[in-house]
Amino acid sequence: MVSDSFPEQNLEFGSTISLVLEFEEKQRIDIIYNCLSKNGTVIMELQDTFW
């Protein structure tokens, strides 16, 4: 999967990563999202998307 940065997000070469995880069960999605967002920076909240 390829993604663009958000318009208000500065691009710093060598210090960025885009991570895509896909799960079938909503409960598992919520558990993993909550764990990652606890010490991470959420740029786009968890939401349904067209893809």
Secondary structure as GFF3:
##gff-version 3
##sequence-region A 1 51
A	DSSP	alpha_helix	26	39	.	.	.	ID=ss1
###
